[in-house]
Amino acid sequence: MVPEDARLRVVIVGAGLSGIATAISSALSGHSVTVIEQARQLAEVGAGLQITPNAARLLKYWELPASLWEAAAEPTKLTVHRYSGQILAHDSTFDKNIRAKYDAPFVDLHRGDLQLALFARAKDLGVTFHFGERIERIDFDSTVVHSVAGKTFSGDLIIAADGLWSQCREAFVGKKDEPIPTGDLAYRIVLTADQISDPDLKALVENPEVHFWIGPGAHAVGYSLRGGQMYNIVLLVPDNLPPGVSKQAGSVEEMQKLFVGWDPILNKFLTYVTNVDKWKLMHHGEMENWVNDTSNLVFIGDSCHPMLPYLAQGANSSLEDGAVLGLLLGHMTDKAQLPRILRLYESLRKSRGEAIVRETFKQRHDFHMEDGEEQKKRDELFLSQLGKEIKGHFPSRWTCPEVQPWLYGYDAIKEVEKAVAENPDLFSQPTPSRSFCQIL
Ligand SMILES: Cc1cc2nc3c(=O)[nH]c(=O)nc-3n(C[C@H](O)[C@H](O)[C@H](O)COP(=O)(O)OP(=O)(O)OC[C@H]3O[C@@H](n4cnc5c(N)ncnc54)[C@H](O)[C@@H]3O)c2cc1C
């Protein structure tokens, strides 16, 4: 808890997962937090989210309501199939292995459940929310954000948590800065267990596992939600949405045609789909800085490191951002430390966030190979490790011993403890002039 005179007024733009997580973490550190969100309310939008141990441990740390864990599904197995259905990789004790290695679970959640649980916790901690206010301008001299409706919100620090189409980012760079298409789009599908009559599929839904099917230019992922009462499928395919359109209702027929010849199990699932949306997958170039020169604006989440969802790290790394920022702010003893604390946040988070972005593109390369020599070599590597403990580089980073540990093993709380121990001067108190006056 920060002392009273180091207490900041924090204004967070955006009540997505990164915004609310940072609100919790900053409020736990003793700061006064206001969140401004353009939506009129938090709707149960979105579909499934894979929450990996690096973020699951934070949700535990923040003491989210028990109902969140009851709404989760913990996959017991993880399987990668070639698009034909042939098994390329299989971890038959995935849940146990993950808990043993990382001391935290890998769980699948409905995005709405997670967002509402975070929201409830933030409200408990006294965070103030303003819905239906779209921020269009920032006055950096006075640390004030202005909404389209003409309202103003002032503070000591503005946290940009406004996602892919960040207005804060444009205010920071001083020009239009729209996201760039990745060349892929996602079909997102959620089915309920009672919609599914096929006994084989029902068994898959009710017994949580993760399945990937990888093929030329595309892949699919399926996993259970809500303790096996729901099934989430994401289909990642080449983008054919018109330029400038980021989301559109899709045609079920067009979607099914893209997967003709793929595993019959996947196709059986697709016969249950009655409507579907297409989401253009976008990213951004790297920003030079995540903190402005006047140290009153800092970036988190998709506003500064949007990525392909191919490692399910967008939300997970956003929660890490929130944890690190809030915990560092909890070590403040004097407001004058803010510029250096923000720089420390940037040094801890920027290189990791950007490394994860690059890794998601590498995963696309390895999952979307056209049939041919490169794909044959990849599959030989996959199959050489089937049924064994995986060693060395592995084409699925989900179980790769070189990538999984740095993704899932990251502990934001320990990272902050280490950074604080390594920077004793930054957090020392009081300022020399004040103590000198007191002595006099
Ligand atoms: C198909 C797909 C599957 C995914 N699966 C996973 C997964 O399994 N695991 C995972 O970790 N991640 C996943 N992700 C990524 C994840 O959803 C995002 O990375 C994450 O939600 C980003 O959170 P955020 O809070 O930074 O941004 P957002 O969720 O975009 O939130 C931004 C918020 O700011 C508000 N806002 C925007 N502009 C303004 C403004 N001017 N004024 C006020 N409010 C504003 C918005 O309304 C919104 O509420 C997936 C993404 C996709 C597309």
The ligand as an ORCA input file, in Angstrom:
! r2SCAN-3c Opt
* xyz 0 1
  C     -10.238    -15.065    -32.390
  C      -9.497    -14.592    -31.175
  C      -9.215    -15.513    -30.174
  C      -8.485    -15.108    -29.055
  N      -8.188    -16.025    -28.099
  C      -7.418    -15.658    -27.052
  C      -7.077    -16.596    -26.046
  O      -7.487    -17.760    -26.099
  N      -6.291    -16.187    -25.005
  C      -5.820    -14.912    -24.927
  O      -5.066    -14.595    -23.989
  N      -6.147    -13.991    -25.847
  C      -6.939    -14.328    -26.901
  N      -7.279    -13.403    -27.818
  C      -6.779    -12.010    -27.663
  C      -7.542    -11.218    -26.620
  O      -8.923    -11.254    -26.857
  C      -7.055     -9.760    -26.629
  O      -5.653     -9.709    -26.724
  C      -7.462     -9.057    -25.338
  O      -8.851     -9.149    -25.156
  C      -7.013     -7.606    -25.366
  O      -7.539     -6.931    -24.270
  P      -7.481     -5.351    -24.156
  O      -8.157     -5.022    -22.891
  O      -6.083     -4.875    -24.356
  O      -8.292     -4.824    -25.408
  P      -9.877     -4.915    -25.702
  O     -10.434     -6.202    -25.231
  O     -10.038     -4.584    -27.144
  O     -10.489     -3.791    -24.814
  C     -10.420     -2.434    -25.148
  C     -11.582     -1.724    -24.470
  O     -11.431     -0.317    -24.668
  C     -12.674      0.226    -25.076
  N     -12.353      1.422    -25.875
  C     -11.756      1.456    -27.089
  N     -11.592      2.720    -27.492
  C     -12.110      3.508    -26.515
  C     -12.215      4.914    -26.350
  N     -11.771      5.759    -27.289
  N     -12.787      5.400    -25.215
  C     -13.243      4.534    -24.250
  N     -13.173      3.192    -24.367
  C     -12.593      2.681    -25.474
  C     -13.334     -0.883    -25.873
  O     -14.738     -0.712    -25.959
  C     -12.939     -2.108    -25.075
  O     -13.845     -2.387    -24.040
  C      -8.038    -13.750    -28.933
  C      -8.362    -12.831    -29.923
  C      -9.083    -13.242    -31.036
  C      -9.412    -12.231    -32.090
*
